[in-house]
């Protein structure tokens, strides 16, 4: 199991860097992060030495950028036929699912880590609470894992990468804004209060905002952990179902 | 014990029955040529034999391990060249074979030796460091072959291993199969009927999802046991170098009549 996961992980991670994908993605990711933080977010005008503005844009950036990483995970294997090789190697399906996901997650982590000049800037300008920043980075990476797991499951259901991208964006959008007033107010008209609470508890924003406040609550970690595990399980089920033809 | 046992495999895609009850067993030392028109169910049968596709009914075993219920030991003993020889285009042959070796649990010197041997046998030396997507069709096919024989498996299933190769390369692949034949059980599908006489010890013709003829090759002739559309058994003998007539008669009964 472990050897299989490690082999798939190394191959997948290398594949990101073997093509221009990694470079294009990282450049766009960093550029968008900077543009959003400084122009849209008014980082300098805010006069605050923290990265709250920077992190507040992460869910929306991930919404479009993470599906771009995730769409290829299974759809590309299916389209090129390499899935036939992968699934006849003597490794369990769970190892292949985990290896692919972990490689994509590590790649997202590399892109995220390359935003470190933001952290340097804010430390140069003032005296931020670096504990909060570290917690926010960890929370942001966890959240990226959540989006990736959703994308993995969608990618397993189709051999068309464009469909995988669009459907992942839509599902991710629902998970992102589940707790936003826009949704909750609209649903409040006809849904009971307990159900509203349940729906908003599935919101990435709710959990990410809690982590961004500097409090790493076990519940938020469990939320993202469970979500990732659930969607990876769905990925394995979908890949297995397609074997039936 | 037969090394490949295929037992009443059947596969339907929705209302379309692609394979309707194929049974075969292949022993060590046999090279079975799997023939049939396009769409007859060759690739589907092979995909089920490897465990990639789950059958609607029936079962397949590799060295005694059921490919569906006990897949890992079955896959460890199997080398498979899928239809079209797919490979990760962004990798080099060296990287690709290293990945296959790692996934098969080989490491260090064992992996290096296995890769070197597979590369030498498929004559890939010259293109080892070029991305696979930039290689010619013949080289791509040989990368697929190298992957299939990398772990020296006792069972080889190859879907059109010589497709897209030039005559010299075809000859080299046939020689490679002949060299491996005594120690392995091999199934090869092909459209090239002359190939049967060149490398196979047995030929099976499949049409519309059923086996219509199965015969061993001895002294250049094949004694086929045939099964008619109504299930009636029959016998046909053919020259192994000239299977065209038999192939057409068995797979296009209306045209021949």
Boltz contact constraints between the chains, C-beta under 6 A:
constraints:
  - contact:
      token1: [A, 3]
      token2: [B, 105]
      max_distance: 6.0
  - contact:
      token1: [A, 4]
      token2: [B, 103]
      max_distance: 6.0
  - contact:
      token1: [A, 7]
      token2: [B, 102]
      max_distance: 6.0
  - contact:
      token1: [A, 7]
      token2: [B, 103]
      max_distance: 6.0
  - contact:
      token1: [A, 11]
      token2: [B, 99]
      max_distance: 6.0
  - contact:
      token1: [A, 15]
      token2: [B, 90]
      max_distance: 6.0
  - contact:
      token1: [A, 18]
      token2: [B, 90]
      max_distance: 6.0
  - contact:
      token1: [A, 19]
      token2: [B, 90]
      max_distance: 6.0
  - contact:
      token1: [A, 80]
      token2: [B, 86]
      max_distance: 6.0
  - contact:
      token1: [A, 81]
      token2: [B, 84]
      max_distance: 6.0
  - contact:
      token1: [A, 81]
      token2: [B, 86]
      max_distance: 6.0
  - contact:
      token1: [A, 82]
      token2: [B, 86]
      max_distance: 6.0
  - contact:
      token1: [A, 82]
      token2: [B, 88]
      max_distance: 6.0
  - contact:
      token1: [A, 84]
      token2: [B, 52]
      max_distance: 6.0
  - contact:
      token1: [A, 84]
      token2: [B, 82]
      max_distance: 6.0
  - contact:
      token1: [A, 87]
      token2: [B, 52]
      max_distance: 6.0
  - contact:
      token1: [A, 88]
      token2: [B, 50]
      max_distance: 6.0
  - contact:
      token1: [A, 88]
      token2: [B, 52]
      max_distance: 6.0
  - contact:
      token1: [A, 88]
      token2: [B, 75]
      max_distance: 6.0
  - contact:
      token1: [A, 88]
      token2: [B, 80]
      max_distance: 6.0
  - contact:
      token1: [A, 89]
      token2: [B, 103]
      max_distance: 6.0
  - contact:
      token1: [A, 90]
      token2: [B, 72]
      max_distance: 6.0
  - contact:
      token1: [A, 90]
      token2: [B, 75]
      max_distance: 6.0
  - contact:
      token1: [A, 90]
      token2: [B, 76]
      max_distance: 6.0
  - contact:
      token1: [A, 91]
      token2: [B, 103]
      max_distance: 6.0
  - contact:
      token1: [A, 243]
      token2: [B, 53]
      max_distance: 6.0
  - contact:
      token1: [A, 243]
      token2: [B, 54]
      max_distance: 6.0
  - contact:
      token1: [A, 244]
      token2: [B, 54]
      max_distance: 6.0
  - contact:
      token1: [A, 245]
      token2: [B, 13]
      max_distance: 6.0
  - contact:
      token1: [A, 245]
      token2: [B, 53]
      max_distance: 6.0
